[in-house]
Amino acid sequence: MKRFLIVLFVVFVTINLSGQTNKPGMLTPEILKTLQKNVEHTPENTALTNAISNNDIQNLALSRSNIGKVDKYISNRVSSKGITDQKSSGRCWLYTGLNVIRARAIQKHDMESFELSQTYPFFYDQLEKANLFLEGIIQTADKPLDDKRVEWLLKNPIGDGGQWTGVADLLEKYGLVPAEIMPDTKNSEATRWMSRMLARKLRKQAIEIRKLAAMGSNESSLRQQKIEMLSEIYHILVRTLGEPPQTFEWRYKKANGELSELKSYTPISFYNDFVNEDVNDYVMFMNDPSREYYKLYEIDYDRHVYEGENWKYINLPANEIKTFAKTSILENEAMYFSCDVGKQLNKDEGTLDVNNYDYNDLFGVDFDMSKTERIQTFASGSSHGMNLVGVDLTPGGEIRKWLLENSWGPKAGFDGYLIMTDRWFDEYMFRLVIKKKYISSVVLDILETTPIMLPPWDPMFLPEE
């Protein structure tokens, strides 16, 4: 009887106030009391609660003592003119790639100013991505909807983000035109609704392809159906972006005020004759400490054009990447650079500095993680592309900080630029594209090795926006 009463008592005390039996791992009233006891109701904590609950967290975390610590002087910078503006679109990758080429064209032709059309290659980027998606649906038509690859395709039918290999493949296949030949439209400047409509249509087409496959259609007949589907996508793109020019006449003003000769071009001839940039003469580097260095990696299905190359990169320690980047800038060559721009960015000052915001002291808890830990937990990844155009050096050649040409317009940041400390480079830089001639032969040899294939849902797949 005594044993029975003890067991009954134990059962009783493990039942919470709602009448439910405690389950290991659940929040019990006892645990809640423990959590409540850990809150210290001091005047200081009350003041912090009032401040944080009624104000913007980032503004409160801004480190007042760090303002003005990073000066705006850069000892070495690439010759470039003009700040571009991607507005409300995720086309930073395209602006960044074209601005690398633009800087070279301005130098080569001694131009007063110059901007390439972002809308022209973006039109074909969207058409090519639609084709890539539909091909993926055709090739997985026999797999169930909950198959990992099918699920990934349907979640990511199309988007306006991208990276360097997309720039390279699009330029080689379709060429380029000056900005005034195919200017922006409302839908290229603000892509959200266009992207939604394209994604909606592509998902509908994916279901149609899978139904046809289930009824016995082979790949050849599915591809014929795909052409009809792409004609609808093309129709949407013409309505939202305008139709790309096939030929055009163009001239430009030189730095001394003289006008060049008026010439006729096709987009391909303009790219080959006027721009004349070998986009295959570049190598993409990654600094991903969560993976083995000095290896070549490839991300499956991470491309813009169906017949194009998957994105490949060499993973290197940050210090080695910096050495190549420094040499490139000293040789007056801008670079495609991508990073986790939202981390520790002071927009008003135009600085990227790990000391800009102090969230630890504001909340009294430790938020710090290593770069490896941030990557592995999806807390950090490449989110934005810009041009690396400057490096500030000490008299002894040591790196103080870097200069980034952004595409958020001339009023954003520091006159359209961002100043990046060298320590921030270590923590939040991810991708950098550098010309082969500035890279050591030992590192270039890694390109000849068999790449390690990563799935398209890998954390490094995230496109720049």
Secondary structure, DSSP 8 states (H G I E B T S, - for coil): -HHHHHHHHHHHHTB-TTS-B--TTS--HHHHHHHHHTS---HHHHHHHHHHHTS-HHHHHB-GGGTT-S----SEE-------B--BSS-HHHHHHHHHHHHHHHHHHTBS---B-SHHHHHHHHHHHHHHHHHHHHHTTTS-TTSHHHHHHHH-S--S-B-HHHHHHHHHHH---BTTTS---HHHHB-HHHHHHHHHHHHHHHHHHHHHHHTT--HHHHHHHHHHHHHHHHHHHHHHH----S-EEE--BBTTS-B---EEE-HHHHIIIII---TTSEEEEE--TTS-SSEEEEETT--SSTTS--EEEEE--HHHHHHHHHHHHHTT--EEEEE-TTTTEETTTTEE-TTSB-HHHHHTS-----HHHHHHTTS----EEEEEEEEEE-TTS-EEEEEEE-SB-TTSTBTTEEEEEHHHHHHHEEEEEEEGGGS-HHHHGGGGS--EEE-TTSGGG--B-
